[in-house]
Amino acid sequence: MTRLMPGLLICLSMNGLTAQAQDRTASDSTGLPGDNFSLQGALELFKKAGSPEEFEKLLNTEGEKVNNLDLNDDGNIDYIRVINKKENDVQVFVLQALISDKESQDIAVIELEKTGKDNAVIQITGDEDIYGEETIIEPSGDDNAYNQYSSSLASGPNMEYDAYAQNTAIIVNVWAWPCVRFVYGPAYRVYVSPWGWAARPTWWRPWRPLSWAVYRPIRYRYRPHYVVVHTHRVAYARTMYRPMRVTSVTVHTRHQASVTRYRTTRTVTTARGRQYQATRKTTTVQGPRGNKVSHSKTTVRKRKR
């Protein structure tokens, strides 16, 4: 029995470490569908693509590891199609998941505007039914592009971005991106995906979604060059997109409880320094007249070294 004790202790220690790692991984998940689609990764693919059609193909390529969504719970990754709309110098690209032969669900919208002869700005906004609330991502200032300075918050509403709030964000000029130049070319025609539930491209093969523990580190590899902000830089894009927005009853019903729970109570890291970390917890409750009342509490703790 004595000889077995060291081995037993080692096994128990290993199990404890595994459980702690699993707890940390689980706590990093919002429990929402958006955990399984990287907004940063989608922007990275848009930057990489030469056209909206190529962008759609990259989104639906298993090796890119941007899309891990299975919203209809059929055991396979959902196909994401791209729908473009343009008015003057403003363009939107809707990323829409095919749920069934009768339903689709918007995942995110890329908002793009040409602001000068050789200037353009871009953001991607995650749908509130997928991410719990509107989540806006844009390129950060460490990208290889021409930069302008603007006053805006660069902190995020959830696990998408964990850096401290800054008073100055950088607007990245994305005119050098091949897809941006392509869609503002004189010969460009607005792209609307020809694919649907009953008509899929011959090159596409669905794959099985990854677990959160496996997908999490893959998803996070896209984060360093993108930040969460709270301001729409392309204001008119929202007006263009609003009448186009498509939601799925199936998706809403399946995830309503988790989305409501996330909106009711969520914790946001608002600031980090060398020694201290400030965290704001917001709780939303139903008021006496049916209105929503929010209460926020900020806690400052000394960081662990």
N, C-alpha and C positions, 0 to 999 in steps of 0.2 A: 504493500500500500504506500509506504514511504517513497519507494522508487517512482511510483506513478504521479506523485504530487507535483514535481516540477513540470512534467508534460501537461498535466491538467491545468496548472496555473497559466502556462503559456497559451493553451487553447482558450481559456477564459479571457485572457488579456486580448488575444486576437479578435475574439468575438465582440468584446467591448469596443475595441477600436473600429471594427466594421460597423457596429451599430451607431457609433458616434458619427462616422462618415456618412451613413445613410440618413441620419437625422439632419445633418447639415445640408445634404443634397435636397431632402424633402422640404426643408424650411426655405430653400432658395426658390421653390416653385410657387407661383401664385395660385395654381390649381385651375387656371383658366386655359381655354384653347390656344391663346396667344403664346403660351410657353413653347408651343411646337411650330412656331413660324418666326424666323429671325428677320425683323424689319431692317436691321443693319445689313444682314446678308443680302436682302432683296436690293438695297441700294448699291451694294458692292457688285451685284450681278448686272444692274442697270449701267453701272460705270464700265463694266467689262464688255457688255454687248455692243454690237454694231448697229442694231435696229431693234424695234419693239418685238418683232417676230423672233429674233434670236434671243432676246430677253425672256420671252415666254418659254422658249425651249430650255434655257438654262434653269429657270425656276422649276421645271419639271424633270430635271436631270438628277438622278439619285446621288451621283458623286459630288454635287455642289452642297448637299446637306443643309439647304436653306428651308425647305418645306418638309415638315414632319407631321402634317395635319391629317387626321382621319375624322372629319367632322360627322360623317354619316355612320361611323362605327361599323364599317363593313370589313375591316381588317386590312384595308389597302390605303395607300396615300391618295389624297384627293388631287385631282388635276386642277391646276390653277391657270385660268385664261386671262388674257390682258385685253382691256377695252380702252381705247384712246378717244379723247374728245379735245377739240382745239377751238379756241376763240382768240383771234388776234395773236398776241405773243404768249398767252397763257395756255398750258396744256395739262390735262390730268390723265393718268394711266391707272385704271381700276384693276386691282388684282382680285379675281373672283373665283371662288372654289365651286366646283360642280358637286352638288349634293345628291341629286336624283334627276330623273327625266323632267321633273316639274319645278325643282328648287335649286337656287344658287345662293351663295353667301359671299358678300364682300369681305375681304380680309384686310385690305389696306388700299390706300390711294397715294400714288406719287404725284406731287404737285410741282410743276416746272414752269418757270417764266424766264423769257429772254428780257433782260433789263438794259441791254446796250448792244452795241455792234459786236463786241466780243465778250459779253457778260451774260451769265445765266445763273439762277439760283434754284435749288431743289430741296424738297423735303419729302418724307414719306409719313403718312398718318395711319396708324393702326385703328381699325374699326372698334368702336366702344363695346360691341357685343362679343368681340373676340378677345380684347385686352382689358375689359372691365371699364375702361374710360379711354377717351381719345389720347393716343400716345404719338407724339411727334418726334421724329428722328431726322437729323441732318448731318452732313459731313462736318467733322471737326477741323480745326485750323492746322492740324499737322499733315494735311493732305498736300500733294503736289499740285497746287493751283494758285491762282491769284486771289488774295484775301482782302477783305474789307472788314473794319471793326464796327461792331454794333452793340448797344447795350441790351442784354437779354440774359435770362437765366439759363444755365447749362446743366442744371440738375434734373433728375428724372423722377417720375411718379412711382416707380416700382423698381424691380430688380433689373430693368433694362440698363440702368446706368448708375454706378455707385460712387461717382466722384462728388466732391463737395460743390456747393453752389458758387458760381462765379459771377462777378458783376459785369464782365465783358466776355461776350461770345464772338466768334469769328464767322462771318458769312463767307463761305467758300464759293468762288467762281468756278462753275462746272462746265464752262463752255468747251474745255478741252476734251470732255468725255465724248467718245465717238457717237454714241446713241443720241446725245443732245444735239450735236451738229447735224446728224442725219434727219431728225424730226423737224429741224428748222431749215432744211434744204428746200430749194424751189420746187423740186420734183416730188416731194414727200406727200403721200396721201394718208389720211388718218387711218391708223391700224385698228381694226376690230377683229378679234380672234374668230376664225371660221369654225372653231371646234366647239362641240357641245357634248351632252351626255351620251348621245347615240352615235356621235361622229368624233372619234379620237384620232390623233395623228398616228401614222403607222410606226413611227420610231419610238413611241411612248410605251413603256412597260411599267405598270404600277409595282410598288414594292411595299414591304411590310414596315409599319412605323417603328421607330426605335423607342425604347423606354426612356423616361426622363433622365435617369441616371447616366445612360449612354449618350443621349442627345445633348445634354447640358453643356459639357465641355466643348463639343463640336460647335454648338450654337454661339458660345461665348467667343470663339476665335474671330468673329466678325466685329466685335465691339470696339476695339481700340481706336478706330478712326472715325467713330460716329458718336454723337451725343444726343440726349433727350433735351428738348426745349419746350417752352410753353407758348410760343407765339407763332402764328401762321405767317410766313413771309410772303406767300402768294395769296393775298386776301381774296381775290376774285375766284380762286380755284374752288373755294367752299361753295360759292354761289353756283358755279358750274356743276359741281358734283351732287349737290343735295337732291335734285330731282332724279338723278340716276341711281341713287343708292338702292341696293338690293339686299334683302335679308331673308333668312330661311326660318320658317316656323319650326322645323325640325331641330335646327341648331339652337334656336332661342329656348325651346322647351327643354332640351337636353341639358343645357348649361345655365339655365336661369338661376338655379339655386346658388351655384358657385359664383356667378357674376354678382348676384345680389349680396352675397356674403362679402365679396371683395369690396364692393362699393360701400357697404355699411361700416366696415372696420378695416382700415389699412394703415400700415406703418410706413413712413417715409423718412429716409435719412436725408436731412436737409443741409447738414454741414459737417465737415470733418476737418480737424486740425491735427497737429502733431501730437497733442496731448488729450484733446477732448473731442467728443462726437455728440452732435445734437440730433435728436430723433423726434419727429412730430407724429403723433397718433391721432387720426381723425375718425370720429364715430358719428355716423348719420342715423338718426332715428325719425320715426314718423311723428309729426306734430299733432296737436289736438284737432286741427282743422284739415288734416290730411297732407299738410305740407311737410317737406323734409327739413329737419333742423340738424346742423352739423356742429360738433364740439371738438375742438382741437386742444391737445395737451403736448407741450414740448418738454422733453427730458434731456438733460445734459449729463453725460457720463464721462469719466476719465477712461481713455482708451487703454486696452490691455497691451502690454509690450510683449 
